[in-house]
């Protein structure tokens, strides 16, 4: 590049201006010319302006046409050579894969016609036919373009030419123009400081237009970005975050305390991950609570007839990867029974289900859960608070559908109108925790607890336009996707 820089300076010294570097230096690579003039401009030795033009190049098929004539012209020659006409069935054998194109173009040009099952020429013996396609391609091969834009469009449509961008430069002398290139220092070294040479050295000026090099750093995963947005919504509504780093629970806390019967399908091996080591957990220290749970399942209590089955402590103590974060809520509500007072709690963390993996399901996912405890709450309070919570997310149009949950009654599925999909989509589940669950813990009878939950993955996939969950989590994740996506804002473009 240094020799090219000197050549540019010498040319400028003679001509005062280089109008077009492509004309002046036809054999020089465009990228090398750009690097040379940019480097000289950084030293204020030259000034330049960039000119961008389109250049067209020939495809392999077009090069064959330049050498041998267009398909339609060659077909005309074959038809002319056949005194009785060329059979249509023989065209592909003569022209190969270009037979249909050749016929279409030759018909369009008025060169040939049909006579029964044969192609015959429509031209007189004295007619002079110009192979326009071949001539146009020869001109492009020579100059890189054509004057008639319609001809360019037609050749492009036929996939005979390819477009590329060519950059050329108009170069003039700069304030520091000289035939010799000074080597400017880019940084002060320790040797310069020791010898004092830094005081006499000339330094390259800072280029404040340069993007520079991005520093190497970590990046938050899109799930963590959306998770943080949810956390801020909860905090703005006066919630406290529950400790959620305990992935292993006993069946007691994960199911029994929530009034989920031991015969429930959710507790089957095909739906739940049980541990082999340790296979069982310790009984809770609060023996009265243990007996309350046994009684409410086996015999019924607190106004309920229970499930009326022989409740087994051994089944309750089996260790399991938690299937929902409601197990955490159960722990926290039991602690609340010691000092009952209005409380708002939330958690966002992983849960595990033994599910078949597909585009929308993984064996683990993140659950967003909120719990709201206060005295004399009603179903209207639940609906009103759901509207307040989702309004913070930018979701303003909600519908509620009755459903069944073992540990909430009444229970509601939450639906929102999705503008992109043009339909109502389920975004969460909610309900009021049952007396069988709360009163067994020792909470007052008039203290009600609202609970709701939703997936963290679904709003994240919608926000970042991810259609396959395996592109969000797991070995198929693109690290560039994680690094380059901006922070999330849960506004109207989510739903």
C-alpha positions as CSV (number, residue, x, y, z in Angstrom):
1,X,0.0,0.0,0.0
2,X,2.9,2.3,0.7
3,X,4.0,2.3,-3.0
4,X,0.4,3.1,-4.0
5,X,0.3,6.0,-1.6
6,X,3.5,7.4,-3.2
7,X,2.1,6.9,-6.7
8,X,-1.0,8.9,-5.7
9,X,1.1,11.7,-4.3
10,X,3.3,11.8,-7.4
11,X,0.3,11.9,-9.7
12,X,-1.2,14.7,-7.6
13,X,2.0,16.6,-7.8
14,X,1.9,16.5,-11.6
15,X,-1.9,16.9,-12.2
16,X,-3.0,18.8,-9.1
17,X,-6.2,16.6,-9.0
18,X,-7.2,12.9,-9.7
19,X,-10.7,13.1,-11.1
20,X,-11.3,9.3,-11.0
21,X,-8.9,6.8,-9.4
22,X,-10.4,3.9,-11.5
23,X,-9.4,5.7,-14.7
24,X,-6.0,6.8,-13.3
25,X,-5.1,3.5,-11.7
26,X,-7.1,0.9,-13.7
27,X,-5.0,-2.1,-12.4
28,X,-5.2,-1.2,-8.7
29,X,-7.6,-3.0,-6.4
30,X,-10.5,-0.7,-5.3
31,X,-10.1,-1.7,-1.6
32,X,-6.3,-1.0,-1.8
33,X,-7.0,2.5,-3.3
34,X,-9.6,3.3,-0.6
35,X,-7.1,2.2,2.1
36,X,-4.4,4.4,0.5
37,X,-6.4,7.6,0.2
38,X,-8.0,7.1,3.6
39,X,-4.5,6.7,5.2
40,X,-3.2,9.8,3.4
41,X,-6.3,11.8,4.4
42,X,-5.8,10.9,8.0
43,X,-2.4,12.7,7.7
44,X,-4.1,15.7,6.0
45,X,-2.0,15.1,3.0
46,X,-5.0,14.6,0.6
47,X,-8.7,15.2,0.5
48,X,-11.1,12.9,-1.3
49,X,-14.7,12.4,-2.3
50,X,-16.2,9.0,-2.9
51,X,-18.3,8.2,-6.0
52,X,-20.4,5.1,-6.0
53,X,-21.5,3.5,-9.3
54,X,-23.1,0.2,-10.4
55,X,-21.1,-2.3,-12.4
56,X,-22.6,-5.3,-14.2
57,X,-20.7,-8.5,-14.8
58,X,-21.6,-11.5,-16.9
59,X,-22.7,-14.9,-15.5
60,X,-21.3,-18.1,-17.0
61,X,-24.4,-18.5,-19.2
62,X,-23.9,-14.9,-20.5
63,X,-20.2,-15.6,-21.3
64,X,-21.3,-18.6,-23.4
65,X,-23.7,-16.4,-25.3
66,X,-20.9,-13.9,-26.0
67,X,-18.8,-16.7,-27.4
68,X,-21.4,-18.7,-29.3
69,X,-24.5,-16.5,-29.7
70,X,-27.8,-16.3,-27.8
71,X,-30.1,-19.3,-27.4
72,X,-32.7,-17.8,-29.7
73,X,-30.1,-16.9,-32.4
74,X,-28.7,-20.4,-32.3
75,X,-32.2,-21.9,-32.5
76,X,-32.9,-19.7,-35.6
77,X,-29.8,-21.1,-37.2
78,X,-30.9,-24.7,-36.6
79,X,-34.4,-24.0,-38.0
80,X,-32.9,-22.3,-41.0
81,X,-30.5,-25.2,-41.6
82,X,-33.5,-27.7,-41.6
83,X,-35.0,-27.3,-45.0
84,X,-38.3,-28.9,-44.0
85,X,-38.3,-27.2,-40.6
86,X,-37.2,-28.4,-37.2
87,X,-39.6,-30.7,-35.3
88,X,-40.7,-29.3,-31.9
89,X,-39.9,-32.6,-30.2
90,X,-36.3,-32.3,-31.4
91,X,-35.7,-28.8,-29.9
92,X,-34.5,-30.0,-26.5
93,X,-32.2,-32.5,-28.2
94,X,-30.6,-29.7,-30.2
95,X,-30.7,-26.9,-27.6
96,X,-30.5,-28.8,-24.4
97,X,-32.0,-27.2,-21.3
98,X,-32.2,-23.9,-23.1
99,X,-34.8,-25.1,-25.6
100,X,-37.9,-23.4,-24.0
101,X,-36.0,-20.1,-23.5
102,X,-34.8,-20.2,-27.1
103,X,-38.3,-20.9,-28.5
104,X,-39.9,-18.2,-26.4
105,X,-37.4,-15.5,-27.4
106,X,-37.3,-16.5,-31.0
107,X,-41.1,-16.4,-31.2
108,X,-41.1,-13.0,-29.5
109,X,-38.6,-11.6,-32.0
110,X,-40.7,-12.8,-34.9
111,X,-38.0,-15.0,-36.2
112,X,-39.8,-18.4,-36.2
113,X,-43.3,-19.8,-36.3
114,X,-45.2,-23.1,-36.1
115,X,-46.2,-25.3,-39.0
116,X,-47.9,-28.3,-37.5
117,X,-45.4,-30.1,-35.3
118,X,-42.5,-28.2,-36.8
119,X,-40.7,-24.8,-36.3
120,X,-40.1,-22.9,-39.5
121,X,-38.4,-19.6,-40.1
122,X,-40.5,-16.5,-40.8
123,X,-37.6,-14.5,-42.3
124,X,-36.8,-14.1,-45.9
125,X,-33.5,-15.4,-47.3
126,X,-32.2,-11.8,-47.6
127,X,-33.1,-10.8,-44.0
128,X,-30.2,-9.6,-41.8
129,X,-30.7,-10.7,-38.2
130,X,-28.8,-9.0,-35.4
131,X,-28.2,-11.0,-32.2
132,X,-29.1,-8.1,-29.9
133,X,-28.7,-10.1,-26.7
134,X,-25.1,-11.1,-27.5
135,X,-24.2,-7.6,-28.6
136,X,-25.6,-6.1,-25.4
137,X,-23.6,-8.6,-23.3
138,X,-20.4,-7.8,-25.2
139,X,-21.0,-4.1,-24.4
140,X,-21.4,-4.9,-20.7
141,X,-18.3,-7.1,-20.7
142,X,-16.4,-4.2,-22.2
143,X,-17.8,-1.2,-20.2
144,X,-19.7,-2.7,-17.2
145,X,-23.0,-1.1,-18.2
146,X,-25.6,-0.2,-20.8
147,X,-27.2,3.1,-21.6
148,X,-30.7,1.7,-21.9
149,X,-31.9,0.8,-18.4
150,X,-34.8,-1.4,-19.8
151,X,-32.2,-3.6,-21.5
152,X,-30.3,-3.9,-18.2
153,X,-33.6,-4.9,-16.4
154,X,-34.3,-7.5,-19.1
155,X,-30.9,-9.1,-18.9
156,X,-31.1,-9.1,-15.1
157,X,-34.5,-10.8,-15.3
158,X,-32.9,-13.5,-17.5
159,X,-30.2,-13.9,-14.9
160,X,-27.5,-13.2,-17.4
161,X,-25.8,-10.3,-15.5
162,X,-24.9,-9.6,-11.8
163,X,-24.8,-6.2,-10.1
164,X,-21.9,-5.0,-8.0
165,X,-21.0,-1.7,-6.4
166,X,-17.8,0.1,-7.6
167,X,-16.3,2.9,-5.5
168,X,-14.0,5.4,-7.1
169,X,-12.4,8.5,-5.6
170,X,-11.8,12.1,-6.6
171,X,-8.6,13.1,-4.9
172,X,-7.1,16.6,-4.3
173,X,-4.2,18.0,-2.3
174,X,-4.5,18.4,1.5
175,X,-3.0,21.0,3.9
176,X,0.0,18.8,4.7
177,X,0.6,17.6,1.1
178,X,4.1,16.4,0.4
179,X,5.9,13.8,-1.6
180,X,7.3,12.1,1.4
181,X,5.1,10.4,4.0
182,X,5.8,11.1,7.6
183,X,5.5,8.2,10.0
184,X,3.3,9.6,12.7
185,X,3.3,8.1,16.2
186,X,0.1,6.6,17.4
187,X,0.8,6.3,21.1
188,X,3.3,7.3,23.7
189,X,5.6,4.4,24.6
190,X,7.6,3.8,27.8
191,X,10.8,4.3,25.7
192,X,9.6,7.7,24.6
193,X,9.0,8.7,28.2
194,X,12.5,7.5,29.3
195,X,14.4,9.1,26.4
196,X,12.2,12.2,26.3
197,X,11.6,11.8,22.6
198,X,7.9,12.1,23.0
199,X,8.3,15.9,23.3
200,X,9.6,16.1,19.7
201,X,7.5,13.3,18.1
202,X,4.6,14.0,15.8
203,X,1.4,12.2,16.6
204,X,-1.4,11.0,14.4
205,X,-4.5,13.0,15.2
206,X,-7.5,11.2,16.7
207,X,-10.1,10.1,14.3
208,X,-13.3,10.8,16.2
209,X,-15.4,9.4,13.3
210,X,-13.9,5.9,13.6
211,X,-16.1,3.3,15.3
212,X,-13.1,1.7,17.0
213,X,-12.9,-1.8,18.4
214,X,-15.7,-3.1,20.6
215,X,-14.2,-4.1,24.0
216,X,-14.6,-7.8,24.8
217,X,-17.3,-8.2,27.4
218,X,-20.1,-10.5,28.5
219,X,-23.7,-10.0,27.6
220,X,-27.0,-10.7,29.3
221,X,-29.1,-13.4,27.8
222,X,-32.5,-12.2,26.4
223,X,-34.3,-14.2,29.1
224,X,-32.4,-12.3,31.7
225,X,-33.2,-9.0,30.1
226,X,-36.9,-9.7,30.1
227,X,-36.6,-11.2,33.6
228,X,-35.2,-7.9,34.8
229,X,-38.1,-6.0,33.2
230,X,-40.5,-8.2,35.1
231,X,-38.6,-7.6,38.3
232,X,-38.9,-3.9,37.9
233,X,-42.7,-4.2,37.3
234,X,-43.1,-6.2,40.5
235,X,-41.0,-3.8,42.5
236,X,-43.0,-0.8,41.2
237,X,-46.1,-2.5,42.6
238,X,-44.6,-3.0,46.1
239,X,-43.6,-6.7,45.8
240,X,-40.6,-8.4,47.5
241,X,-38.6,-11.1,45.8
242,X,-38.7,-14.6,47.2
243,X,-35.6,-16.8,47.5
244,X,-35.8,-19.2,44.5
245,X,-32.5,-21.0,44.3
246,X,-33.7,-24.3,45.7
247,X,-34.4,-26.5,42.6
248,X,-34.9,-29.8,44.6
249,X,-38.0,-30.1,46.7
250,X,-39.8,-32.8,48.5
251,X,-43.2,-34.0,47.2
252,X,-44.6,-32.6,50.5
253,X,-43.8,-28.9,49.6
254,X,-44.1,-29.3,45.8
255,X,-47.5,-31.1,45.8
256,X,-49.0,-32.0,49.2
257,X,-49.0,-28.6,50.8
258,X,-50.7,-27.3,47.7
259,X,-53.5,-29.8,48.0
260,X,-52.4,-31.8,45.0
261,X,-53.5,-35.5,45.6
262,X,-50.8,-38.2,45.5
263,X,-52.7,-39.9,42.6
264,X,-52.6,-36.7,40.5
265,X,-51.2,-37.3,36.9
266,X,-48.7,-34.4,37.5
267,X,-46.9,-36.7,40.0
268,X,-46.4,-39.5,37.5
269,X,-42.9,-40.3,36.2
270,X,-43.8,-39.3,32.7
271,X,-44.5,-35.7,33.9
272,X,-42.0,-35.2,36.8
273,X,-38.3,-35.7,37.4
274,X,-37.7,-37.7,40.6
275,X,-34.2,-37.9,42.1
276,X,-32.3,-41.2,42.9
277,X,-29.8,-39.7,45.3
278,X,-31.1,-38.5,47.7
279,X,-34.3,-40.4,47.0
280,X,-36.1,-39.0,50.1
281,X,-36.2,-35.8,52.1
282,X,-36.6,-35.3,55.9
283,X,-40.0,-34.7,57.4
284,X,-40.8,-31.1,58.2
285,X,-39.9,-30.0,61.8
286,X,-43.5,-28.7,62.3
287,X,-45.2,-32.0,63.1
288,X,-48.6,-30.3,63.5
289,X,-48.4,-29.0,60.0
290,X,-47.4,-32.5,58.7
291,X,-50.5,-33.9,60.4
292,X,-52.7,-31.1,59.1
293,X,-51.7,-31.9,55.5
294,X,-52.3,-35.6,56.1
295,X,-55.7,-35.0,57.6
296,X,-56.9,-32.5,54.9
297,X,-55.9,-35.0,52.1
298,X,-57.1,-38.2,53.8
299,X,-60.2,-37.1,55.8
300,X,-60.9,-33.5,54.9
301,X,-60.8,-30.4,57.1
302,X,-61.5,-26.7,57.0
303,X,-64.9,-27.2,55.4
304,X,-63.5,-29.7,52.9
305,X,-64.2,-33.4,52.6
306,X,-60.7,-34.0,51.2
307,X,-59.8,-36.6,48.7
308,X,-60.5,-39.6,50.9
309,X,-57.6,-41.8,50.1
310,X,-54.8,-43.3,52.3
311,X,-52.2,-40.5,52.3
312,X,-48.6,-41.9,52.4
313,X,-45.8,-40.1,54.1
314,X,-43.2,-42.0,52.0
315,X,-44.7,-40.6,48.8
316,X,-44.7,-37.1,50.3
317,X,-41.0,-37.3,51.1
318,X,-39.8,-38.3,47.6
319,X,-37.4,-35.8,46.2
320,X,-38.3,-34.0,43.0
321,X,-37.0,-31.3,40.7
322,X,-39.6,-28.7,41.4
323,X,-42.3,-28.5,38.8
324,X,-43.4,-25.0,39.6
325,X,-42.2,-22.1,41.7
326,X,-45.5,-22.3,43.7
327,X,-43.5,-24.6,46.0
328,X,-41.5,-21.5,47.0
329,X,-44.8,-19.6,47.6
330,X,-45.9,-22.5,49.9
331,X,-42.7,-22.1,52.0
332,X,-43.2,-18.4,52.3
333,X,-46.9,-18.5,53.2
334,X,-46.1,-21.1,55.9
335,X,-43.6,-18.5,57.4
336,X,-46.2,-15.8,57.0
337,X,-48.6,-17.8,59.3
338,X,-46.3,-16.9,62.3
339,X,-47.1,-13.2,61.8
340,X,-50.0,-12.8,59.4
341,X,-50.1,-9.5,57.6
342,X,-50.7,-8.2,54.1
343,X,-47.8,-9.3,51.9
344,X,-46.8,-9.1,48.2
345,X,-44.2,-11.6,47.0
346,X,-42.9,-12.8,43.6
347,X,-40.3,-15.2,42.2
348,X,-38.9,-15.7,38.7
349,X,-36.8,-18.9,38.3
350,X,-36.5,-22.3,36.6
351,X,-38.9,-25.2,36.9
352,X,-38.7,-28.7,35.4
353,X,-41.2,-30.9,33.6
354,X,-40.7,-34.2,31.9
355,X,-42.0,-33.0,28.6
356,X,-41.2,-33.9,25.0
357,X,-38.9,-31.2,23.5
358,X,-40.3,-29.4,20.4
359,X,-40.4,-25.8,19.0
360,X,-42.4,-24.5,22.0
361,X,-41.5,-26.9,24.9
362,X,-38.3,-27.7,26.8
363,X,-37.8,-30.0,29.8
364,X,-37.1,-26.8,31.8
365,X,-38.4,-23.3,31.6
366,X,-38.8,-20.2,33.7
367,X,-41.9,-19.3,35.7
368,X,-43.0,-15.8,36.7
369,X,-45.1,-16.0,39.8
370,X,-46.8,-13.5,42.0
371,X,-48.5,-13.9,45.4
372,X,-50.7,-11.3,47.0
373,X,-52.0,-11.9,50.6
374,X,-54.5,-9.7,52.4
375,X,-57.7,-9.9,54.4
376,X,-61.1,-10.4,52.8
377,X,-59.9,-10.4,49.2
378,X,-62.4,-11.5,46.5
379,X,-62.4,-12.7,42.9
380,X,-63.0,-9.1,41.8
381,X,-59.7,-8.1,43.5
382,X,-57.9,-10.9,41.6
383,X,-59.3,-9.7,38.2
384,X,-58.6,-6.0,39.1
385,X,-55.0,-6.7,40.2
386,X,-54.4,-8.8,37.1
387,X,-55.5,-5.9,34.9
388,X,-53.2,-3.6,36.9
389,X,-50.2,-6.0,36.6
390,X,-50.5,-6.7,32.9
391,X,-51.2,-3.0,32.2
392,X,-47.6,-2.4,33.3
393,X,-46.5,-4.8,30.6
394,X,-48.4,-2.9,27.9
395,X,-51.2,-5.5,27.8
396,X,-54.5,-3.7,28.2
397,X,-57.1,-6.0,26.6
398,X,-57.7,-9.1,28.9
399,X,-60.2,-11.9,29.1
400,X,-60.6,-14.4,31.9
401,X,-61.8,-18.0,31.5
402,X,-62.7,-20.3,34.5
403,X,-60.5,-23.3,34.8
404,X,-59.4,-25.9,37.4
405,X,-56.3,-25.9,39.5
406,X,-55.9,-28.3,42.5
407,X,-54.7,-25.5,44.9
408,X,-56.8,-22.5,43.7
409,X,-60.5,-22.1,43.7
410,X,-61.9,-20.1,41.9
411,X,-59.2,-20.3,39.1
412,X,-58.9,-18.3,35.9
413,X,-56.9,-18.6,32.7
414,X,-55.8,-15.2,31.5
415,X,-56.0,-14.4,27.8
416,X,-54.7,-11.3,25.9
417,X,-55.4,-10.1,22.3
418,X,-52.3,-10.6,20.2
419,X,-52.3,-8.0,17.4
420,X,-49.6,-9.9,15.4
421,X,-51.4,-13.2,15.4
422,X,-54.9,-11.6,15.2
423,X,-56.3,-13.8,18.0
424,X,-56.6,-14.3,21.8
425,X,-53.7,-16.1,23.3
426,X,-53.3,-17.6,26.8
427,X,-50.7,-15.7,28.7
428,X,-51.1,-16.9,32.3
429,X,-53.0,-18.7,35.0
430,X,-54.4,-17.4,38.2
431,X,-56.6,-18.1,41.2
432,X,-57.3,-17.8,44.9
433,X,-55.5,-20.3,47.1
434,X,-57.8,-22.9,48.7
435,X,-58.7,-22.9,52.4
436,X,-57.4,-26.5,52.5
437,X,-53.9,-25.1,51.7
438,X,-53.9,-21.8,53.7
439,X,-55.7,-22.8,56.9
440,X,-53.6,-26.0,57.2
441,X,-50.6,-23.6,57.5
442,X,-52.2,-21.7,60.3
443,X,-53.2,-18.6,58.4
444,X,-56.4,-16.8,59.6
445,X,-59.6,-17.9,57.9
446,X,-60.3,-14.4,56.6
447,X,-56.8,-14.0,55.0
448,X,-57.0,-14.7,51.3
449,X,-54.1,-15.2,48.9
450,X,-54.2,-14.4,45.2
451,X,-51.7,-16.2,43.0
452,X,-50.8,-16.1,39.3
453,X,-48.1,-17.3,37.0
454,X,-46.9,-17.1,33.5
455,X,-43.9,-18.3,31.4
456,X,-40.9,-16.1,31.0
457,X,-40.1,-17.7,27.6
458,X,-43.3,-16.8,25.8
459,X,-43.0,-13.0,26.1
460,X,-39.3,-13.3,25.4
461,X,-39.8,-15.2,22.2
462,X,-42.5,-12.7,21.1
463,X,-40.3,-9.7,22.0
464,X,-37.2,-11.0,20.1
465,X,-39.2,-12.7,17.2
466,X,-37.9,-16.2,18.1
467,X,-40.2,-19.0,16.7
468,X,-38.3,-22.0,18.1
469,X,-37.5,-22.1,21.8
470,X,-34.4,-24.2,21.1
471,X,-32.9,-21.1,19.5
472,X,-33.4,-19.3,22.8
473,X,-32.0,-22.0,25.1
474,X,-29.6,-24.9,24.5
475,X,-26.8,-25.8,22.1
476,X,-28.5,-24.2,19.1
477,X,-28.3,-20.6,20.6
478,X,-26.5,-18.1,18.4
479,X,-24.0,-16.2,20.6
480,X,-24.2,-13.2,18.3
481,X,-28.0,-13.2,18.9
482,X,-27.3,-13.0,22.7
483,X,-24.6,-10.3,22.4
484,X,-26.3,-8.0,19.9
485,X,-29.9,-7.8,21.0
486,X,-31.0,-4.7,23.0
487,X,-32.5,-4.7,26.4
488,X,-36.2,-5.5,26.5
489,X,-39.1,-3.1,27.1
490,X,-42.5,-4.8,27.8
491,X,-44.6,-2.3,25.8
492,X,-47.5,-2.6,23.3
493,X,-45.4,-4.5,20.8
494,X,-45.3,-7.6,23.0
495,X,-49.0,-8.4,22.5
